[in-house]
Amino acid sequence: MKQRVSAYDVANLAKVSQSTVSRVLNNYPYVKKETKERVHAAISELGFSPDEIARSLANKKTNTIGLIVEDLSNPFYAETAHIILREAQKKDYEVIIIDAETDEDSFERAISSLIRKRVDGIIVACIRKDNKKIGEYSAEGLPIILYNRKIEGNGSIQNIEVDNRAGAKIAVNHLIDLKHERIAYISGPVIYSTFNDRLKGYKEALEENKIAFDHNIVYQGVISYEKVFDFSIGLIRNENPPTAFFASTDYIALAIMDAAARSGLHIPYDISIIGFDDINIASNPFIGLSTISQQKEKMAPLALKKLISLIEDKDDKKDSVSVILSPKLVLRKSTGFNKFRLIKRGD
């Protein structure tokens, strides 16, 4: 049987790198004419036509997608990125990951970088709810899926997310069922749709249970372990501390648990803490964080599936614009009855 020719063989014969072979086959604009000629001559001489190159030549596809996230140190995005990478490999796609800020300039640089790399489409998990640029790219025909995010006032861009408002209400109602009334909420800024919706759910749960909203026990600033830790310490050591915390991410919840432990509190006997995401470490028996699951094992593959559908079947663009997954309450050992309420009222 004749041995299959590889891109390495083409590069070796043309005396160029494999990446140069890829750029030539994908009509990359900044390749010298003589280099292109050498590569095409080598392809012709070797009879090189693997499936992925044939598709690229016929459809101008690179079988590469982009994934834009804000912070890969956040376990939720690290874990879901891993799922997307794994699933993309099964479908013969490569993934380029860019860790970007959410302001429009940073987002613009990230998108432009991926376009220069000729990606076939992009999954965006790093965007503010008022971003205007993304609509322009989508209108120009770039396949885009929003992941764990949505844009206000633009219903034409497909997005995958959990029902964040409902998830927050489930979390807060769980704490209220455990006789907690002074429930702190620790979150990121509401410029992100996820945090905005979770704040709404928090407020709605309080209102429906006739509990007054207290802005003094709410944090909506920059998410960093140190800032969350310091704010939580301040609340815990206050004269009127909360008996429970609702953290809008599990990463935030871990910082609150740290603050509670260093303050000499026992979880959940002295204080209850519930998160949102269900990252892998939450199930660790030494942590046992109660949380709201985003069903990342469903969400991440679905985002990839819908993006590939956009790439390969453009007529599918207007179908199922928004996919909302149902949140699930995952009970572990970080939430329990409010002992102060039980002692005071004998409930």
Disulfide bonds with the S-S distance in Angstrom:
none
